[in-house]
Amino acid sequence: MRRILFPAILGIVGCTILISLGLWQLRRLEWKESMLAEIQASIDAPAVPLPENIDPSMKYMRVTVSGTTTGAEIDVLSGSKEQGGGYQIVSRFVTDSGRVILVDRGFVPQELRHEKRGPTRLVVRGNLHWPAEISSSTPKPNLDENIWFARDVPAMAELLDTEPVLVVASFVQGDAQGVQPIPVAIDGIPNNHLSYALQWFMIAATWAGMTVALIWRIRQSKY
């Protein structure tokens, strides 16, 4: 009995820890799904005029702005399997009330990048956004070619001399100049907690199986 006591205790403690980690991931899954539901509700909410005072806590708020682009823009390298390679066009935008902000108008394919996009009047419905796209591996913008590799709201605002406010268009009324809106979506927000939970439960099952096998071998060695 003494010979199997330590392996049994080790197996029980190990399984308890591993199962606890799996249950913790399930709680994280519940939290993440609730957060995603709140974000989706903000994305789909009725649009409101641009607030006077704006800060990142208003991320995903749906707004409507009307005004004119100035022709100044930033081209952010982008693309997808469906659209191929291209750029997201972030334009300097002067609202009818005189505020100067950034508007992510959407996507243009590679071949349309150098098309002239002079000042144009637009009514834009979209969402306030502060994308978290920059990591330690993100290259610095190529300012000579006006190619950026991620959307950095403060840096883009400084370059185009605007408020650090970005509206990502979901609908544009007026001459879109060939730019196709890419609405804000929750698809890119990672939610891997279920797979992590399953991994912990599988490791717990493996640990339990190894414990049982070890105890069986110990008992067999008596004979």
C-alpha positions, 0 to 999 in steps of 0.5 A: 500500500505504501508503494502506491500511496505516493503515485496515487497522491501525485496523480490526484494532485496533478489531475486536480491542478490540470482540471482546475486549469481547464475549468478556469479556461471555461470561465474565461470563455464565458467572459470572452463571449460576453465581451464579444457580445457587448462589442457586437452590440456597440458595433450594431447600435444606432449611429450617433453624431461624433461626440465632442470629447472622445477617448479610447473607452469609446472604442466601437461606438457607432457614429455618423460624420459628414464632411470632406476629405482633403486628399491627404491619406495614409496607405496601410498594407492590407489584403485577404484571401478574397480580395488579394493584396492591397491597401486600406485608405486612411484619409484626413477628413474635415467635418462640417463642424470644422473638426479634423479627424481620420477616416478609414475609408476601406480597401483598394486593390494594389493596382488602384493605390496610385489613383488620384483621390482628391477632396471629396464630400462624404457622409460616413457611418462607421465605428470609432476604433483604436486598432491594436495591430502593432507588435515588436515585429511590425516594421516602421512605416515607409514614409517615403513611399507612404506605406504603413504596416499597421494602423497606429492612430496617434502616429497617423494623427500626428502625420496628417495633423488631425485629432487622434480619432479614427472612424472606420467606415461601414457605409459611405454616401458620396463619391467613394472613389473606388474605396470599398469599406471594411467595417469593424468586426469581431472576427479578428478578436481571438477567442481560443479559450475552449481549445485551451480548456480541451487541451488541459482536460486531455492532459489531465486524462493522460496524467490519470491514465499514466498514474493508473498504469504506474500503480498497476506496474507497481502492484504487478511487481509484487508478484 
